[in-house]
Amino acid sequence: MNGNLPHETPETMSLGIMFTSQTLLLASLTVAILGIAIAFFFSRRGSRSKGTDLLLLGAPDAGKTSLMTALVYDQSLPTHTSIQTNSSVCAITPIKPFRVIDVPGHPRIRDQFQEFLPNAKVIAFVVDASTVSRNGAAVAEHLHHILHSITSLPPSQSLPALLVIAHKADLLRAGSSGAQQEPLAINRVKNILERELEKRRASQSGGVGIEGLGAEDEKSEMGGLECSDETGAFKFDAWEGGEISFVSTYVRPGKPSGDDEKDSNEDGLSDLRDWLVDNM
């Protein structure tokens, strides 16, 4: 009886029917949109990792706010100790504007800089060159915290450039000519901070905790002082976290930043401006 029934075969659909022109168009659009979304995501991620901002950090009364106003407004305005973060756009060159963020240096709020660290291209640590011989230990503690934060960034994020600004260099002019003023300020800041940071590195390597890096009376060990120097001592030139640059600056309250002495063609921020043009 089964032999009298016609032989039936399963009905199949050809590939041509399954993939119509409309289906192919929809698939192509989906792939294109997905590709654009992925490219957009990674371009934004890459932009964040490279950073665009200039962070001004340093101890209270180091002169961060006066530097910011001189850079942004091209004149030095009266300032006072900041208790909150300030930011503004600086356009040293019309085609390269960037945001300047002035973070207060008080120990209880100075760690706010870490909120801006992911988008920082340059960290400028401002040091009062005229007083660093008296408060060098406290300034070095602050800088150590910054070095630790930089070296603790994830590998996916580009490290910001680090610039140490020997500020108020004009106050060191007594007994020296103008030509000697800039290296005098830089050498003083560099030597004192290297000495104080080496003390902190040596105390940690000896198993002694360092006070004052967190809450009051808290002792903790932090990295960021690793160097490739043959002696093992901390040296800025041998810091394993990257290159550290130095410039000296000064501003004079109530005067346009370009209105300097008649015998000088440069103002107290010329070296800083040149460095920022090359690195921002």
Secondary structure as UniProt FT lines:
FT   HELIX           2..4
FT   HELIX           15..18
FT   HELIX           21..50
FT   STRAND          53..58
FT   TURN            60..61
FT   HELIX           64..73
FT   STRAND          86..90
FT   TURN            94..95
FT   STRAND          98..102
FT   TURN            107..109
FT   HELIX           110..112
FT   HELIX           113..116
FT   HELIX           117..119
FT   STRAND          120..128
FT   TURN            129..131
FT   HELIX           132..151
FT   TURN            155..156
FT   STRAND          161..167
FT   HELIX           169..172
FT   TURN            174..175
FT   HELIX           178..205
FT   TURN            206..207
FT   STRAND          210..211
FT   TURN            216..217
FT   STRAND          219..220
FT   TURN            230..231
FT   HELIX           236..238
FT   TURN            240..241
FT   STRAND          244..248
FT   TURN            253..254
FT   TURN            257..258
FT   TURN            262..263
FT   TURN            268..269
FT   HELIX           270..279
//
